[in-house]
Amino acid sequence: MLSVLIETLNDEEGLARTLASLVGGAVEGVVRDVIVCDQGSADQTHRVAEHAGCHYVTGGIGAGIGQAKGDWLLFLEPGARLAEGWIDEVVAHTAKQTMPARFSRARADRAPFLARVFSGNRALAEGLVISKRQATALAKSARSAEALARGLATRRLNAEIWVAPPK
């Protein structure tokens, strides 16, 4: 049903945290596969991915999308963690919507208004749920998951995400 794609570059610690938050989705049968799209890590990112049973690709985000088995894709930054309740919300969205969606920031994780306005806005900070068909079309002109996610009109999911710390 859902393939998770995580683009990494020396993110072994963050990757482990993100993968831990996906366990419930795998147990429920919602997460079909997890693909780690690495951009040349020199740390142990590949070992974390392999030990967790993820597919590990080095050909960029397009290669990851090509290997995805699900009809819907969930893009996450390494270090981001999905809060309890995300599974039902994503299942409901993918069953009746066609447009992409993003998670809501966890209440305790929200920065003050001015800090959000003046911080660098990362397109994947709140994750992205998108159909494989749409992601495939966007990936033809996008070099990264961040570029793919930038500028998309999305629906806001009623499920929370703890945003990955900025690099």
SEMI-406789 format. One record per residue: residue number from 0; z, x, y of N, C-alpha, C in turn; residue in one letter. Coordinates in nm, 4 decimals, m for minus. Each point is the difference from the previous one (the first is absolute). Example, Ala and Ser with C-alpha at 12.3 -4.5 7.8 and 13.67 -1.06 7.14 Angstrom:
# SEMI-406789
REC; k; n.zz; n.xx; n.yy; ca.zz; ca.xx; ca.yy; c.zz; c.xx; c.yy; r
REC; 0; 0.7800; 1.3190; m0.5690; 0.0000; m0.0890; 0.1190; 0.0000; 0.0900; 0.1200; A
REC; 1; m0.0720; m0.0350; 0.1050; 0.0060; 0.0820; 0.1190; 0.0730; m0.0770; 0.1090; S
This chain:
# SEMI-406789
REC; k; n.zz; n.xx; n.yy; ca.zz; ca.xx; ca.yy; c.zz; c.xx; c.yy; r
REC; 0; 0.0000; 0.0803; m0.1192; 0.0000; m0.0803; 0.1192; 0.0000; 0.0852; 0.1264; M
REC; 1; 0.0964; 0.0933; 0.0114; 0.0175; 0.0784; 0.1224; m0.0005; 0.1489; m0.0339; L
REC; 2; m0.0832; 0.0739; 0.0691; 0.0010; 0.1461; m0.0120; 0.0638; 0.0563; 0.1257; S
REC; 3; 0.0890; 0.0958; m0.0174; 0.0679; 0.0631; 0.1126; m0.0654; 0.1352; 0.0230; V
REC; 4; m0.0350; 0.0294; 0.1255; m0.0579; 0.1289; 0.0363; 0.0895; 0.0678; 0.1027; L
REC; 5; 0.0318; 0.1257; m0.0270; 0.0855; 0.0779; 0.0885; m0.0713; 0.1313; 0.0280; I
REC; 6; m0.0319; 0.0234; 0.1263; m0.0666; 0.1234; 0.0406; 0.1073; 0.1038; 0.0333; E
REC; 7; m0.0108; 0.1189; m0.0592; 0.1054; 0.1007; 0.0141; m0.0533; 0.1352; 0.0469; T
REC; 8; 0.0913; 0.0758; 0.0596; m0.0208; 0.1405; 0.0321; 0.1393; 0.0623; 0.0111; L
REC; 9; 0.0406; 0.0700; m0.1048; 0.1332; 0.0613; m0.0082; 0.1104; m0.1035; 0.0216; N
REC; 10; m0.0039; m0.1046; m0.0792; 0.0918; m0.1129; 0.0157; 0.0795; m0.0301; m0.1269; D
REC; 11; 0.0415; 0.1007; m0.0743; 0.0669; m0.0262; m0.1275; 0.1258; m0.0854; 0.0160; E
REC; 12; 0.0828; 0.0279; 0.0998; 0.1238; m0.0768; 0.0196; m0.0287; m0.1435; 0.0415; E
REC; 13; m0.0852; m0.0174; 0.0981; m0.0350; m0.1338; 0.0472; m0.0690; m0.0821; m0.1083; G
REC; 14; m0.0846; 0.0639; m0.0778; m0.0706; m0.0684; m0.1080; 0.0995; m0.0551; m0.1012; L
REC; 15; 0.1001; 0.0778; m0.0359; 0.1001; m0.0449; m0.0965; 0.0741; m0.1240; 0.0515; A
REC; 16; 0.0351; m0.0009; 0.1279; 0.0689; m0.1164; 0.0581; m0.0884; m0.1242; m0.0028; R
REC; 17; m0.1257; 0.0169; 0.0334; m0.0926; m0.1132; 0.0016; m0.0216; m0.0542; m0.1410; T
REC; 18; m0.0200; 0.0884; m0.0955; m0.0231; m0.0435; m0.1379; 0.1199; m0.0764; m0.0553; L
REC; 19; 0.1197; 0.0419; 0.0371; 0.1209; m0.0693; m0.0475; 0.0024; m0.1454; 0.0467; A
REC; 20; m0.0521; m0.0279; 0.1201; 0.0024; m0.1375; 0.0500; m0.1067; m0.0874; m0.0660; S
REC; 21; m0.0898; 0.0600; m0.0763; m0.1073; m0.0747; m0.0664; 0.0337; m0.0382; m0.1435; L
REC; 22; 0.1103; 0.0497; m0.0522; 0.0347; m0.0218; m0.1407; 0.0064; m0.1491; m0.0332; V
REC; 23; 0.0637; m0.0794; 0.0855; 0.0097; m0.1437; m0.0246; m0.1361; m0.0655; m0.0132; G
REC; 24; m0.0944; 0.0404; 0.0821; m0.1357; m0.0544; m0.0064; m0.0708; 0.0358; m0.1288; G
REC; 25; 0.0263; 0.1206; m0.0508; m0.0594; 0.0418; m0.1270; 0.0610; m0.0790; m0.1154; A
REC; 26; 0.1317; m0.0182; 0.0039; 0.0689; m0.0753; m0.1049; m0.0484; m0.1448; m0.0040; V
REC; 27; m0.0212; m0.0597; 0.1169; m0.0464; m0.1390; 0.0093; m0.1482; m0.0151; m0.0347; E
REC; 28; m0.0714; 0.1110; m0.0121; m0.1422; m0.0059; m0.0313; m0.0885; m0.0197; 0.1210; G
REC; 29; 0.0558; 0.0124; 0.1196; m0.0770; m0.0173; 0.1234; m0.0743; 0.1290; 0.0332; V
REC; 30; 0.0671; 0.1143; m0.0156; m0.0627; 0.1300; 0.0264; m0.0729; 0.0427; m0.1272; V
REC; 31; m0.1296; 0.0029; 0.0089; m0.0832; 0.0350; m0.1155; m0.0112; 0.1505; m0.0169; R
REC; 32; m0.0158; 0.0710; 0.1121; m0.0083; 0.1457; m0.0046; 0.0364; 0.0568; 0.1369; D
REC; 33; 0.0410; 0.1258; m0.0005; 0.0327; 0.0716; 0.1227; m0.0875; 0.1246; 0.0041; V
REC; 34; m0.0684; 0.0171; 0.1105; m0.0918; 0.1132; 0.0153; 0.0472; 0.0847; 0.1174; I
REC; 35; 0.0266; 0.1255; m0.0276; 0.0398; 0.0943; 0.1035; m0.1253; 0.0774; 0.0395; V
REC; 36; m0.0409; m0.0159; 0.1257; m0.1198; 0.0655; 0.0534; 0.0467; 0.1215; 0.0793; C
REC; 37; m0.0079; 0.1162; m0.0609; 0.0545; 0.1195; 0.0626; m0.1052; 0.0735; 0.0824; D
REC; 38; 0.0459; 0.0581; 0.1106; m0.0892; 0.0715; 0.0912; 0.0262; 0.1507; m0.0007; Q
REC; 39; 0.0422; 0.0523; m0.1136; 0.0177; 0.1441; m0.0114; 0.1436; 0.0465; 0.0087; G
REC; 40; 0.0919; m0.0710; m0.0599; 0.1422; 0.0369; 0.0041; 0.0255; 0.1343; m0.0669; S
REC; 41; 0.0937; 0.0757; 0.0575; 0.0410; 0.1283; m0.0572; 0.1386; m0.0119; m0.0644; A
REC; 42; 0.0625; m0.1174; 0.0104; 0.1329; m0.0199; m0.0591; m0.0155; m0.0644; m0.1387; D
REC; 43; 0.1009; m0.0700; m0.0455; m0.0008; m0.0587; m0.1339; m0.0409; m0.1480; m0.0009; Q
REC; 44; m0.0775; m0.0412; 0.0968; m0.0445; m0.1391; 0.0077; m0.0683; m0.0431; m0.1291; T
REC; 45; m0.0854; 0.0849; m0.0545; m0.0717; m0.0365; m0.1226; 0.0952; m0.0227; m0.1169; H
REC; 46; 0.1076; 0.0769; m0.0078; 0.0979; m0.0174; m0.1092; 0.0752; m0.1317; 0.0141; R
REC; 47; 0.0369; m0.0350; 0.1224; 0.0683; m0.1278; 0.0237; m0.0915; m0.1139; m0.0436; V
REC; 48; m0.1255; 0.0066; 0.0393; m0.0967; m0.1043; m0.0360; m0.0182; m0.0082; m0.1514; A
REC; 49; m0.0164; 0.1130; m0.0642; m0.0211; 0.0022; m0.1450; 0.1221; m0.0510; m0.0755; E
REC; 50; 0.1195; 0.0419; 0.0401; 0.1224; m0.0444; m0.0679; 0.0227; m0.1495; 0.0166; H
REC; 51; m0.0484; m0.0569; 0.1081; 0.0165; m0.1431; 0.0244; m0.1111; m0.0828; m0.0652; A
REC; 52; m0.0980; 0.0678; m0.0597; m0.1089; m0.0707; m0.0664; m0.1107; m0.0454; 0.0930; G
REC; 53; m0.0102; 0.0628; 0.1152; m0.1043; m0.0349; 0.0975; m0.1305; 0.0708; m0.0325; C
REC; 54; m0.1085; m0.0559; 0.0472; m0.1281; 0.0694; m0.0025; 0.0013; 0.0935; 0.1207; H
REC; 55; m0.0451; 0.1222; m0.0179; 0.0009; 0.0994; 0.1063; m0.1432; 0.0418; 0.0262; Y
REC; 56; m0.0479; m0.0246; 0.1220; m0.1375; 0.0366; 0.0350; 0.0006; 0.0899; 0.1228; V
REC; 57; m0.0979; 0.0868; 0.0068; m0.0107; 0.0908; 0.1136; m0.1274; m0.0251; 0.0804; T
REC; 58; m0.0744; m0.1010; m0.0332; m0.1272; m0.0254; 0.0668; 0.0076; m0.0874; 0.1228; G
REC; 59; 0.1170; m0.0232; 0.0543; 0.0131; m0.0818; 0.1195; 0.0214; m0.1468; m0.0322; G
REC; 60; 0.0128; m0.0778; 0.1049; 0.0345; m0.1408; m0.0153; m0.1114; m0.0789; m0.0678; I
REC; 61; m0.1243; 0.0380; 0.0231; m0.1128; m0.0685; m0.0652; 0.0060; 0.0140; m0.1509; G
REC; 62; 0.0365; 0.1192; m0.0476; 0.0137; 0.0222; m0.1444; 0.1139; m0.0840; m0.0562; A
REC; 63; 0.1088; m0.0115; 0.0755; 0.1125; m0.0817; m0.0444; m0.0367; m0.1464; m0.0104; G
REC; 64; m0.0704; m0.0510; 0.0983; m0.0431; m0.1399; m0.0021; m0.0926; m0.0239; m0.1186; I
REC; 65; m0.0874; 0.0957; m0.0261; m0.0922; m0.0120; m0.1132; 0.0713; m0.0075; m0.1341; G
REC; 66; 0.1158; 0.0638; m0.0122; 0.0757; m0.0023; m0.1255; 0.0936; m0.1193; m0.0113; Q
REC; 67; 0.0243; m0.0690; 0.1088; 0.0947; m0.1114; m0.0001; m0.0472; m0.1115; m0.0932; A
REC; 68; 0.0932; m0.0524; m0.0790; m0.0322; m0.1053; m0.0964; 0.0265; m0.1399; 0.0555; K
REC; 69; 0.0835; m0.0094; 0.1013; 0.0359; m0.1303; 0.0557; m0.1045; m0.0540; 0.0955; G
REC; 70; 0.0001; m0.1326; 0.0168; m0.0893; m0.0646; 0.0970; 0.0545; 0.0130; 0.1408; D
REC; 71; 0.1313; 0.0254; 0.0117; 0.0661; 0.0203; 0.1278; 0.0616; 0.1389; 0.0018; W
REC; 72; 0.0010; 0.0624; 0.1173; 0.0560; 0.1338; 0.0163; 0.1176; m0.0052; 0.0963; L
REC; 73; 0.1001; 0.0804; m0.0297; 0.1156; 0.0153; 0.0878; 0.0056; 0.1462; 0.0409; L
REC; 74; m0.0242; 0.0267; 0.1284; 0.0082; 0.1357; 0.0534; 0.1391; 0.0216; 0.0579; F
REC; 75; 0.0623; 0.1108; m0.0370; 0.1314; 0.0355; 0.0524; 0.0018; 0.1464; 0.0400; L
REC; 76; 0.0810; 0.0314; 0.1007; 0.0237; 0.1400; 0.0360; 0.1077; 0.0556; m0.0933; E
REC; 77; m0.0078; 0.1272; m0.0357; 0.1082; 0.0590; m0.0789; 0.1296; m0.0015; 0.0812; P
REC; 78; 0.1052; m0.0487; m0.0603; 0.1284; m0.0124; 0.0685; 0.0324; m0.1429; 0.0388; G
REC; 79; m0.0998; m0.0872; 0.0062; 0.0239; m0.1410; 0.0295; 0.0613; m0.0662; m0.1227; A
REC; 80; 0.0895; m0.0952; 0.0234; 0.0644; m0.0710; m0.1111; m0.0081; m0.1496; 0.0242; R
REC; 81; m0.0427; m0.0725; m0.1004; m0.0086; m0.1449; 0.0100; 0.1358; m0.0605; m0.0338; L
REC; 82; 0.0426; m0.0970; 0.0807; 0.1287; m0.0658; m0.0195; m0.0122; m0.1085; m0.1069; A
REC; 83; 0.1126; m0.0385; m0.0537; 0.0048; m0.1040; m0.1011; m0.0701; m0.1262; 0.0508; E
REC; 84; m0.0725; m0.0661; m0.0877; m0.0707; m0.1221; 0.0368; m0.1473; 0.0199; 0.0301; G
REC; 85; m0.0473; 0.1237; m0.0004; m0.1386; 0.0263; 0.0359; m0.0975; m0.0546; m0.1041; W
REC; 86; 0.0405; m0.0037; m0.1238; m0.0916; m0.0389; m0.1081; m0.0487; m0.1436; 0.0189; I
REC; 87; 0.0920; m0.0940; 0.0174; m0.0380; m0.1412; 0.0154; m0.0892; m0.0220; 0.1214; D
REC; 88; 0.0305; 0.0688; 0.1068; m0.0783; m0.0161; 0.1229; m0.1432; 0.0516; m0.0172; E
REC; 89; m0.0154; 0.1135; m0.0648; m0.1340; 0.0557; m0.0225; m0.0790; m0.0867; m0.0981; V
REC; 90; 0.0645; m0.0478; m0.1047; m0.0676; m0.0876; m0.0968; m0.0486; m0.1270; 0.0687; V
REC; 91; 0.0853; m0.0604; 0.0837; m0.0389; m0.1218; 0.0715; m0.1165; 0.0270; 0.0952; A
REC; 92; 0.0044; 0.1127; 0.0691; m0.1075; 0.0336; 0.0936; m0.1330; 0.0197; m0.0726; H
REC; 93; 0.0002; 0.0777; m0.1050; m0.1251; 0.0302; m0.0707; m0.0570; m0.1213; m0.0722; T
REC; 94; 0.0837; m0.0991; m0.0290; m0.0473; m0.1198; m0.0686; m0.0775; m0.0932; 0.0926; A
REC; 95; 0.0319; 0.0006; 0.1295; m0.0640; m0.0991; 0.0881; m0.0636; 0.0565; 0.1263; K
REC; 96; 0.0079; 0.1282; 0.0227; m0.0554; 0.0592; 0.1216; m0.1125; 0.0975; m0.0354; Q
REC; 97; m0.0847; 0.0249; 0.0969; m0.1022; 0.1023; m0.0172; 0.0158; 0.1117; 0.1012; T
REC; 98; 0.0777; m0.0248; 0.1050; 0.0140; 0.1014; 0.1045; 0.1080; 0.1022; m0.0363; M
REC; 99; m0.0078; 0.1197; 0.0554; 0.1021; 0.1025; m0.0238; 0.1345; m0.0424; 0.0580; P
REC; 100; 0.1062; 0.0645; m0.0491; 0.1348; m0.0311; 0.0477; 0.0827; 0.1271; 0.0097; A
REC; 101; 0.1035; m0.0065; 0.0842; 0.0959; 0.1095; 0.0153; 0.1407; m0.0556; m0.0185; R
REC; 102; 0.0917; 0.0883; m0.0357; 0.1400; m0.0384; m0.0160; 0.0694; m0.0019; 0.1359; F
REC; 103; 0.1160; m0.0619; 0.0046; 0.0837; 0.0001; 0.1195; 0.0985; 0.1157; m0.0132; S
REC; 104; 0.0255; 0.0672; 0.1106; 0.0983; 0.1091; m0.0039; 0.1376; m0.0559; m0.0320; R
REC; 105; 0.0747; 0.0718; m0.0827; 0.1367; m0.0404; m0.0324; 0.0801; m0.0076; 0.1295; A
REC; 106; 0.0828; m0.1012; 0.0133; 0.0752; m0.0205; 0.1246; 0.0794; 0.1232; 0.0397; R
REC; 107; 0.0651; 0.0623; m0.0951; 0.0814; 0.1180; 0.0301; m0.0854; 0.1220; 0.0336; A
REC; 108; m0.1296; m0.0086; m0.0266; m0.0912; 0.1127; 0.0200; m0.0790; m0.0114; 0.1302; D
REC; 109; 0.0164; m0.1088; 0.0715; m0.0787; m0.0217; 0.1219; 0.0535; 0.0833; 0.1152; R
REC; 110; m0.0908; 0.0696; 0.0629; 0.0362; 0.0792; 0.1177; 0.0065; m0.0926; 0.1215; A
REC; 111; 0.0701; 0.0407; 0.1050; 0.0008; m0.0795; 0.1235; m0.1424; m0.0170; 0.0540; P
REC; 112; m0.0191; m0.1050; 0.0779; m0.1329; m0.0364; 0.0488; m0.0732; 0.1162; 0.0664; F
REC; 113; 0.0621; 0.0669; 0.0970; m0.0687; 0.1081; 0.0712; m0.0322; 0.1180; m0.0917; L
REC; 114; 0.0855; 0.0255; m0.0961; m0.0277; 0.1075; m0.0956; m0.1239; m0.0340; m0.0819; A
REC; 115; m0.0173; m0.1277; m0.0367; m0.1192; m0.0405; m0.0749; m0.1246; 0.0106; 0.0864; R
REC; 116; 0.0112; m0.0371; 0.1273; m0.1154; 0.0029; 0.0902; m0.0505; 0.1424; 0.0200; V
REC; 117; 0.0923; 0.0958; 0.0172; m0.0398; 0.1372; 0.0319; m0.0119; 0.0927; m0.1208; F
REC; 118; 0.0251; m0.0513; m0.1184; m0.0141; 0.0847; m0.1193; m0.1441; m0.0042; m0.0477; S
REC; 119; m0.0377; 0.0997; m0.0750; m0.1334; 0.0012; m0.0586; m0.0095; m0.1110; m0.1032; G
REC; 120; m0.0947; m0.0864; 0.0136; m0.0128; m0.1139; m0.0900; m0.0816; 0.0395; m0.1221; N
REC; 121; 0.0621; m0.0031; m0.1173; m0.0686; 0.0321; m0.1249; m0.0474; m0.1305; m0.0640; R
REC; 122; m0.1254; m0.0078; m0.0301; m0.0593; m0.1227; m0.0530; 0.0566; m0.0389; m0.1359; A
REC; 123; 0.0479; 0.0962; m0.0770; 0.0546; m0.0296; m0.1322; 0.1522; m0.0063; m0.0035; L
REC; 124; 0.0650; 0.0101; 0.1151; 0.1462; 0.0017; 0.0036; 0.0587; m0.1239; m0.0673; A
REC; 125; m0.0648; m0.1129; 0.0124; 0.0496; m0.1250; m0.0577; m0.0779; m0.0394; m0.1246; E
REC; 126; m0.0651; 0.0983; m0.0632; m0.0762; m0.0270; m0.1212; m0.1238; m0.0820; 0.0299; G
REC; 127; m0.0793; m0.0230; m0.1012; m0.1200; m0.0815; 0.0141; m0.0362; m0.0581; m0.1360; L
REC; 128; m0.0123; m0.1320; m0.0054; m0.0494; m0.0699; m0.1187; m0.1401; m0.0469; 0.0359; V
REC; 129; m0.0990; 0.0416; m0.0790; m0.1398; m0.0293; 0.0324; m0.0782; m0.0171; m0.1303; I
REC; 130; m0.1014; m0.0842; 0.0030; m0.0813; m0.0190; m0.1201; m0.0780; 0.1292; m0.0280; S
REC; 131; m0.0228; 0.0249; m0.1266; m0.0736; 0.1205; m0.0383; m0.1412; m0.0027; 0.0582; K
REC; 132; m0.0606; m0.1171; 0.0021; m0.1351; m0.0137; 0.0541; m0.0056; 0.0428; 0.1464; R
REC; 133; 0.0968; m0.0469; 0.0805; 0.0019; 0.0348; 0.1415; 0.0333; 0.1482; 0.0194; Q
REC; 134; 0.0943; 0.0522; m0.0779; 0.0371; 0.1414; 0.0114; m0.1169; 0.0904; m0.0375; A
REC; 135; m0.0758; m0.0391; m0.1008; m0.1159; 0.0787; m0.0417; m0.1021; 0.0084; 0.1133; T
REC; 136; m0.0241; m0.1115; 0.0659; m0.0947; m0.0016; 0.1117; 0.0499; 0.0855; 0.1159; A
REC; 137; 0.1296; m0.0086; 0.0317; 0.0561; 0.0778; 0.1104; 0.0070; 0.1493; m0.0319; L
REC; 138; 0.0182; 0.0340; m0.1258; 0.0150; 0.1406; m0.0396; m0.1290; 0.0796; 0.0191; A
REC; 139; m0.1118; m0.0665; 0.0091; m0.1271; 0.0702; 0.0190; m0.0036; 0.0754; 0.1328; K
REC; 140; 0.0732; m0.0513; 0.1000; 0.0006; 0.0663; 0.1304; 0.1359; 0.0599; 0.0353; S
REC; 141; 0.0985; m0.0132; m0.0872; 0.1351; 0.0513; 0.0278; 0.0290; 0.1224; m0.0857; A
REC; 142; 0.0510; 0.1041; 0.0626; 0.0320; 0.1229; m0.0712; 0.1392; m0.0014; m0.0610; R
REC; 143; 0.0841; m0.0929; 0.0443; 0.1380; m0.0040; m0.0484; 0.0474; m0.1450; m0.0075; S
REC; 144; 0.1120; m0.0197; m0.0677; 0.0594; m0.1339; m0.0067; 0.0413; m0.0455; 0.1391; A
REC; 145; 0.0503; 0.0926; 0.0809; 0.0407; m0.0315; 0.1373; m0.1195; m0.0528; 0.0798; E
REC; 146; m0.1144; 0.0647; m0.0119; m0.1204; m0.0431; 0.0711; m0.0488; m0.1355; m0.0519; A
REC; 147; 0.0122; m0.0213; m0.1290; m0.0406; m0.1268; m0.0598; 0.0844; m0.1155; 0.0561; L
REC; 148; 0.1300; 0.0245; 0.0189; 0.0925; m0.1046; 0.0430; m0.0023; m0.0258; 0.1501; A
REC; 149; m0.0481; 0.0946; 0.0777; 0.0051; m0.0113; 0.1457; m0.0911; m0.1119; 0.0509; R
REC; 150; 0.0560; m0.0843; 0.0868; m0.0783; m0.1028; 0.0681; m0.0260; m0.1264; m0.0789; G
REC; 151; 0.0565; m0.0136; m0.1176; m0.0237; m0.1201; m0.0797; 0.0851; m0.1175; 0.0491; L
REC; 152; m0.0599; m0.1154; 0.0040; 0.0771; m0.1216; 0.0256; 0.0722; m0.0343; m0.1298; A
REC; 153; 0.1310; m0.0182; 0.0073; 0.0784; m0.0237; m0.1208; 0.0967; m0.1148; 0.0184; T
REC; 154; 0.0448; m0.0520; m0.1096; 0.1047; m0.1014; m0.0027; 0.1322; 0.0737; m0.0234; R
REC; 155; 0.1084; m0.0515; 0.0534; 0.1320; 0.0599; m0.0182; 0.0683; m0.0659; m0.1197; R
REC; 156; 0.0382; 0.0809; m0.0985; 0.0701; m0.0507; m0.1176; 0.1482; m0.0194; 0.0315; L
REC; 157; 0.0602; m0.0942; m0.0661; 0.1423; m0.0256; 0.0161; 0.0769; 0.0847; m0.1027; N
REC; 158; m0.0309; 0.1256; m0.0044; 0.0662; 0.0964; m0.0880; 0.0159; 0.1278; 0.0809; A
REC; 159; 0.1089; 0.0712; m0.0249; 0.0321; 0.1159; 0.0837; m0.0352; 0.1333; m0.0641; E
REC; 160; m0.0225; 0.0971; 0.0881; m0.0287; 0.1365; m0.0400; 0.0886; 0.0941; 0.0829; I
REC; 161; 0.0530; 0.0991; m0.0654; 0.0688; 0.1092; 0.0702; m0.1082; 0.1034; 0.0250; W
REC; 162; m0.0320; 0.0218; 0.1248; m0.1102; 0.0872; 0.0402; 0.0316; 0.1452; m0.0308; V
REC; 163; m0.1029; 0.0727; m0.0427; 0.0154; 0.1437; m0.0263; 0.0288; 0.0721; 0.1306; A
REC; 164; 0.0870; 0.1005; m0.0038; 0.0249; 0.0764; 0.1226; m0.1271; 0.0737; 0.0421; P
REC; 165; m0.0218; 0.0160; 0.1306; m0.1198; 0.0722; 0.0467; 0.0056; 0.1466; m0.0444; P
REC; 166; m0.1158; 0.0569; m0.0214; m0.0085; 0.1408; m0.0416; 0.0065; 0.0901; 0.1192; K
